Amino acid sequence: MSNNKRHRGRLFLAVASVLALAAASCGSDDNGSADETPSGGDSATTAAASGGSTEGTEASGKPVTIDWWHIQNNDPGKTDWQAMADAYMKDHPNVTIKINVLENEAFKAALQTNLQAGDVPDLFQSWGGGGLKEQVEAGLVKDISAESKDFVGNLNPSIVGLYQVDGKQYGIPFDAGMVGFWYNKALFAKAGITEPPATWDDFLADVQKLKAAGITPIAVGAGHKWPAHFYYSYLLVRLGGQKLMEDIAADGNWDRPEVVKAGEEVKKLVDLQPFQSGFLATPWPGADGEGGIIGSGKAAMDLMGQWAPGEFRNAGANGGDLPFELGWFPFPSVEGGAGNATDAFGGANGFAVGKDAPPEAVDFLKFITDVDNAKVWGEHSGLPVTKGAEGSVSDANQQAVLKGLTDAGFVQLYLDQYFSPDLGAAVNDAVQTLFAGTASPEQVAKTITQAAQSS
């Protein structure tokens, strides 16, 4: 286990050098916004109209159906993906792309059912890491090294590496990002907070200022568990840095001072009662979820990835327009921690290729990650990994996320993706007990250690 985990932990080290190009090309004078919903997906259709190519594949020209599962259940991403699929099918009349759009948690459950039955979608959402490795070992995904060799060089190499196992390519990324705090500037001003907190102590002090002003400081969807694990994981990165993450991956021992300390800091936060009522049962999406609570202006902060604004808009009370100005800041530094203040926690979005997928499925991935379509994604939804598309990121908040990635010397992949699915689930379960106050930081560290060393 140790060599594979250590390898995955280092895959993101090259992010800074590659994304530095993106920072240089992202000006702040562009009036476009990644948070603006496109009208009818017209720009996606325009970019997608360039068509695809079957170079590097052995497409037969016979009728082909591509079964594509993705989790962009909100606009603009949902509309943009549909427009790109429509454009590809127009230029390839023999291809039918059957799209199955699922919310994140529903996707995971449905995919697991299909994988267990051996009914693997041709293309499906993947974050790489330990989950993809298990799918490779089970023979559920396809080695696309040869089919993708003519275009993977156009993508960020470190992010592409997340979709490799033993040097072979099994999927293609379309964007990357990092987790940070999204905040409601109006609520910060109401609480007398003039600038985002730079340190963890400042952050805890601001939580108390928000509470004193009658404002719910933080929304968290602990019912889905993974949003809560972001706090614990980031504190591990701040307190222990890259070395700690590599050490616990190598030997499975989480019973370390830095890990216990991370739990203690989470407990400090939880003890302040900063979350919305019923947070332990709250999901991430939906009007009553973490995203909807922020989008409706009912809480001041949210620790989430670069995809969050889309959910805020779609699940909020106004159904598309935020009734406040949104800001972003990186996870605060922790005094005395061994990690660098610029170390980041994040990951990638991409698609794995099912074991029986036709060559056209890989060609379609080439199409949606070409520079024109990647620019659509950057303008509307996220941070594309295609070289030459970086300048499409014009939203100020998304530029801040991009700068965070650019400045990071080390980026830790989401723990529930970095490790095997079973261990990732054990981490999420243990962290939820910390949020619930039913386990101590020491108990949480021992529980995860037991799961890690028995896997």
N, C-alpha and C positions, 0 to 999 in steps of 0.2 A: 504493500500500500504506500510506503513512504516515498519511493521514487516517483510514482505517478502523481501523488499529491504535491510533492515538492516541485515537480515540473509545471503543474497547473498554476501553482502560486507564483511562478516566475514568468508566466506567459505575458502578464500585463506590464512587466517592467519596461517594455519597449513602447508603451502607449505614449509616454511623454514626448519622445523624440518624433514619433509620427504625427501626433496631434499638434505639435508645435506649428506645423504648416497650416493647420486649420486656424489657429489663433491669429496668425499673421494675415490671413485672408479674410477674417471676419471683421468688417468695419461696423461702427455704431451708427453710421449715417443712413443706413438702409431703413426705409419706413415699413418694410414688411415685418410680420411677426409670426413666430412659430405658434403663438397662442390664438391666432385668428383662424376661425373656421372658414374653409374655402367655400365659394358659392358653387355647389353642384359638382365639385371636383373637376372643373374645367381645366385648371392648370395641370392636373395629373393627366388628363386626357391628352392635352397638347404635348406634354413631355413623352407620354407613352406612345404617341403616334409614330415614333421613329421605328417601331417594330423590333423584332428580335432576330437572332441569328442562330443557326444550328451548327456553326463551326465548332469543331471539337467534340461533336456528338455523332451518333449514328442514327439520327432520326429517320424513321422508315417512311414517313409520308402517309401511312395508314391511319385510320381513325384512332385517336388516342384520348383517353380521359385522365386528367390529373386531379387527384383528390387532395385538396389543399385546406389544411386546418390552420387557422390563425386566431389570435386573441384580440385583434383590434376591433372591439365591439362598439367603439365610439367614433364619431367623426372628429377630425378629418381623416384619420388613418383608414377607417373602414371604407369610406368613399374612394380614397386614393388607391387602395389595393384593388377594389372592384374595377376602377377605371383602367388600371394597368393590365388586369386580367382580360378585360374587354378588348383592349388594344392588341394584346398578344394574340388573342383568338381571331381577331379580324385579319391579322397578318399571317396566321397559321390556321386556315380553315379546317384542317384535319384535327385540331386540338380543341377539346372541351375542358375547361377548368371548372371543376365543381368545388365551390367554396363552402366551408363549414366554419362559421364564426361563433366562437365560444368565449364567455368570460373566463378569466384566468383559472379560478378554482374549478369551474365546471369542465374546462379543458383538461386539467390534470386528471380529474376523475375519469372522464370519458376516454382519454388517451390510454390510461392504465388498463381499462377494460378491453380496449381494442388490441393493445399490445399483448395482453395475456391470451387473447384469442388468436393471435397471429395475424390479425387484420390491421395492417399498418398503413396509415395514410401515406400517400406519395411524398407530400411535403407537410411538415408539422413544426409548430413553434418549438424552439430549443434554445436553452441558455448555455449549451455546451457542458463542460465540467464532468462531474461524477455521474450524472444521469445519462449523458451521452455515452460515456464509457461502458456503463452497464448494458445499454442498448446494443452497442457494438459486440460485447461479449455474448449477448443472447442471439446474435445474428439477425437483428431486427432492422438494421439500417445498412445502407449501401455505401461502399467505398467509391467516391466520386473523384478521386485524385486525377485520373486521366481525363475525365469529362470536364473538369473545372480548371485544368492547368492553363488554359488560354485566357482566363479572366481573373483568377484569384490574385494575381500580381497587381491588379488595379485597386485592391482593397488593403486596408490597414493590416499589416502582417501579424501583429501581436493579437489582434482580435480574431483574425482568421485561424490562428493557432488554437483558440479555444474550441474550435470545431474539428480538431484533429485528435486522433488516438493512435499512438505508436507511429506518428509521422504520416498517417493516412487521413485524407479529408472525408468527412461524413456529413458536413453541413456547411452552410454559407451564412455569415452574419450580414445584417443590413444596417444596424446602428449599435452604438455603445454609449455608455453614460455612467454617471455616478450618483449616489444618494447624497442628499443634502437637505437643508431646511427651507421649505417654502413658507412664507409668512405674509400675513395681512398687514400692510403698512398702516392702514387706518386704525386698526386695533393696537398696534405698537404705539402709535402717536397718542391714542386715548390713554394708554397706561404710562405715558411719559418716557417711553423708550425711544431715544433719538437715533440709535444705530444698532445694528445686529451685534449680538455678543461674540466676542473673539475667543473667550475662554469658557471652560465648563462651569467654573464658579460664577462667571458673569451670566451664563445661561440660566443657572439655577436661581440667581437673583432676579433675572427678568421674569422667570416663571412666577415668582412671588409677587412681583409688581403687577403682572397681568391679573393674578388672582385678587389682589387688593383692589383692582379697578373693576371687579365684577366680571371679568372675561375668562372664559375657559382657555387656558394657555395652549393645550395641545390636543389634537385629535389623533387617535390611534385605533386601528382595526385589529385589536388583539384577538378577536374571534377567528381571524384567519391566520394568526400566529406569526407568519413571516414579517408583517410590518413591525411587530414588537422586537423581533430578533435584530432589526437594524440598529437599535440602541446598544444592545449588548455587543454586537459585532464591531461597531465603530469604536466603542470604548476599548475592546481588545486591541484594535489597530492602534489607537492613540497611546495606550499604556504599554503595549509590548512590541509594536512595530512588526516589520517583516519577519524578524528572527523568531518572535513568539509564534506567529502563524505557521511558519515552517516547522518549528519544533513540535507543536501539537499535532500537526499533520503527519510528522515522521513517526512519532511513538504513541499517539493517541492519548497522551496524558494531559488532561485539562486541569488537573489538580495542582495548579501553579499559583504563586502569589499574584501575578498580574491578572490571571483569570478571575480569581476570587475578588480582587480589587475592582475589576470591571463590574462584577455582580453587585458589589457594595455601592458603586456609583449609580447603578440602575436603581437600587433600593432607595438611595437618597432621593432620586427623582420621583419614584412611585410614592414615597412617603409624603411628598408635597401635595399629593392628590391633584395632579395637573390635567388629568384627562376628562373627557366627557363622561356623563353618566352611562353606565352599562358598557364601558369600553372593552371588558373581557369577552363580550358576546358580539361586539360590533365587527362587521366585515369591512373589507377595503372599499368595494364599489357600492354604488347605489345612493339614493337620496338620504337614506339613514346610515350610510356607511361613512368611513373616514373621509373619502373624497367629497361626498355630499355635504358633510358637516363643514368642511373648509370652504367649499364652493358657495355655501349659503351664508358665510360670514359668522358662523357660530363658534369658531375656535380660531386662535391666532396663528398656530404653527403646525407644520406637518413634516415629518422626516420621511422623505420618499424620493424615488428616482425621477429622471427627467421626463417621464411620461405623465407625471401627476397633473399638470395643468389641464390636459384634455379631460380627465375625469372630474376635476373641479368644475369645469364649465358644463359638462354634460349632466352631472348629477346635482349641481347646485340649484337653488330655488329659481333662478332666472332661466335655466335651461339653455345656456349658451354664452351668456354675458356675465362676467364676474362683476359684482356690485362694489368692488374695491380694487385697489392697485396691489398686485402681487409682487413680492420680492423673493430673493433667494440668497442664502449664505451657506458656506461650508460648515461641516460639523466642527464645533469648537475644539481648540487645543486643550490638553489636560496637563496641568502643572506636574512636573516630575516624570511624565511618561517617556518611555524610550522611543515611541513612534514619532515621526516627523509631523509637524502641523499640517503639511501638505499631503500626507499619505491619504489615499482615498479608498472608498469602499463602493463597489459597483459591479458592472457586468455588461453583457451584450445581449442583443436580441437577434435571432437568426432562425433558419429553418434547416432541420435535419431531413435527409432524403431516405424514404422508406425502402426496404429491401427489394421490392418489386417495381420500383418507380421506373417509368420509361425515360429514355434519354431527354425527351422534351421537358421533363421536370427540371433537370439541371439547366437546360437552355433558358427556361423561364426565370430561374434564379439569376442567371447572367443578365437577363433583360431587366429585372426589377432593380438590380444593383448597378446598372450602367449609369453614367454620370448624369444624364438628363433626369432619369427617374429618381436617382439619389438626391438630386437637388430639390425635387418636389417633397421628398421625405424631410429634408433639412429645413425647408421653408415652413412646413406645416406641423411636423410631428416630433422630430428628434434630431439626433446627431449622427449623420450618415458616416459610414466607414469607407466610402468610395473616394479615392484620391481625385481632387478637382471639384468635389461637391461641397467643400467646407464653407465657401463663401455664401452658401444659401442659408446658413444659420444667422438670421438677422434679429431675432428676438433678444432683448438685453439679458433676460434671465437665462435663456439657453446659452448665450455667449458666456455667461458667468459659469455655468456648468462646464462648458467646453474649456474655459480657462483653468478650472479646477483640475480637470483631467490633464491638461497640458502641463500644469505645474507639479503634478504628482510624480514622484520618483518611484512609488510603489502603489499599485491598486490591487486590493484584495477582492477576489470574486465573492459574491454572495455565498454565505456558508452553506445554505441549503441547496446550492448548486455545485459548490466547490467539492463538497464531500459526496459520498454515495447518497441516494435518496433516503435510505434507512437512517443513516447517521444525521443527515440534514433534518429529517423529521424529528429525531431525538433532540437535536439542538433547539428547534422551534418549540417542542413540547416543554423542555426544561425551562426555557426562557419565559414561557407563559406562566409557569408556576412561580417564577420570581415576580412577575407582574401581579399575580394574584395574591402574593404574600403567603403562599403555602409551602415555600421552600426557602432556605437560607442561601446566600451566595456560595457557601462551602458545599452545601448539598447539591446545588446545581452543577458545580464543577465535578463532583464525584459521579453524579448521574450520567453526565455526558461522557466522562472517562470510561465508565462501565460499558456504555453503548459503543464507544469507539473501539475499545479493546476486545469486544466480543464480536465485532463485525468482521 
